[in-house]
Amino acid sequence: MRPRIFVTGGRGMVGRTLLEQLDPAEWTIAAPSRAELDLTDARATAVFIADFRPDAIVHAAGRVGGIQANISEPVDFLVMNTDIGRNVILGANAAGVRKFINLASSCVYPNDRDVALREEDILSGPLEPTNEGYAIAKIFALRLCQYLNRQSGSAYFKTLIPCNLYGPNDHFNPEVSHLVPAAIQKIATAKRLGSESVEIWGDGTARREFLYTGDLANAILRAIRDFERLPELMNVGLGYDFSVLEYYKAAAAAVDWRGYFTYDETKPVGMRRKLVDVTRQAEWGWRPLTTLYDGLAMTYRGFQEINR
Ligand SMILES: NC(=O)c1ccc[n+]([C@@H]2O[C@H](COP(=O)([O-])OP(=O)(O)OC[C@H]3O[C@@H](n4cnc5c(N)ncnc54)[C@H](OP(=O)(O)O)[C@@H]3O)[C@@H](O)[C@H]2O)c1
């Protein structure tokens, strides 16, 4: 009989990319939409997990959004993500699930470091105020996983902490989009309208680490297969970063637009730099393989499909 896997957030960027890579000949897959299973409903979530009896769970659901959404709706980001994390993790524990992969985010780290962030840095300094509620909910979930392991003397609950992500299943709506989809959206629009310039928020020198979602999905599949050797808490990232201007230049190459950039230095740019330490990832024996140019070209194709 095929093993059973439950993927939460299967309609989201990470969940969809993972489902594209999961082989249905190898797995019995459950990935209900939010309409089919609202994970803020503790009872419904526990009943679903108990009935499906998954061998593995990848928890990729959450209320996820950009800076503006986090600033305007901090209550939702804190409460919904805390509820979802609690319900899925405790539901899995009650059902005896032995392989649980929780997805956190690098927002769990202090915002006052200019060196690569190590897993042991969590709760060692102030969080970024703009998404503090979201970060607290993510820290709650990862600590709950660690406490369950500690209390039971086992290691069934593990957390991956990806850096920023981008990919074809990204959200290109300018209201909610992150740096990479915003760059593609702006540059594709400039190409369509014949505009010669595109505006960048800030001066373009802030540095960011973006991982291609296909690479994260590959790391998750490997984590399911090699679960015992997977550290309890592990960053997933590139281990190096690019400037905002470099992302815009690479996006311009992927879109094949040859204009110039202007800078609005009155706009907020967030942290100067944020990079995750990939020592544990390297020791585990994994690294991402997609180049920035290839990742952006595939992301642009995803954008074109949506806008066809
Ligand atoms: N995107 C990034 O750059 C990034 C970076 C690091 C870590 N992560 C982490 O990766 C995970 C997935 O992120 P993502 O980018 O894939 O987010 P996403 O595209 O917004 O997907 C999140 C998914 O969660 C579902 N969801 C939200 N509330 C739900 C509820 N109450 N019940 C059931 N499903 C619910 C959403 O369903 P609807 O579509 O119906 O709303 C959506 O399918 C998150 O834990 C996030 O923190 C993301």
The ligand as an ORCA input file, in Angstrom:
! r2SCAN-3c Opt
* xyz 0 1
  N       6.481     32.859      0.419
  C       7.662     32.987      1.017
  O       8.528     33.788      0.602
  C       7.984     32.145      2.219
  C       9.277     32.242      2.769
  C       9.606     31.459      3.874
  C       8.647     30.620      4.410
  N       7.401     30.552      3.873
  C       6.442     29.660      4.531
  O       5.979     28.675      3.633
  C       4.622     28.349      3.947
  C       3.789     28.492      2.686
  O       3.900     29.807      2.180
  P       3.323     30.209      0.749
  O       4.197     31.270      0.228
  O       3.064     28.986     -0.038
  O       1.957     30.891      1.159
  P       0.635     31.029      0.304
  O       0.938     30.978     -1.147
  O      -0.101     32.214      0.822
  O      -0.159     29.717      0.681
  C      -0.686     29.517      1.955
  C      -1.792     28.517      1.845
  O      -2.376     28.339      3.143
  C      -3.779     28.239      2.973
  N      -4.503     28.639      4.169
  C      -4.494     29.845      4.792
  N      -5.344     29.830      5.826
  C      -5.915     28.589      5.841
  C      -6.882     27.981      6.664
  N      -7.467     28.633      7.682
  N      -7.233     26.699      6.401
  C      -6.683     26.029      5.360
  N      -5.756     26.558      4.554
  C      -5.376     27.833      4.800
  C      -4.080     29.208      1.845
  O      -5.340     28.921      1.324
  P      -6.132     30.036      0.460
  O      -5.433     30.019     -0.864
  O      -7.517     29.544      0.411
  O      -5.981     31.334      1.210
  C      -2.926     28.929      0.901
  O      -3.230     27.855      0.050
  C       4.208     29.294      5.072
  O       4.369     28.623      6.293
  C       5.216     30.414      4.989
  O       5.452     31.013      6.225
  C       7.040     31.276      2.773
*
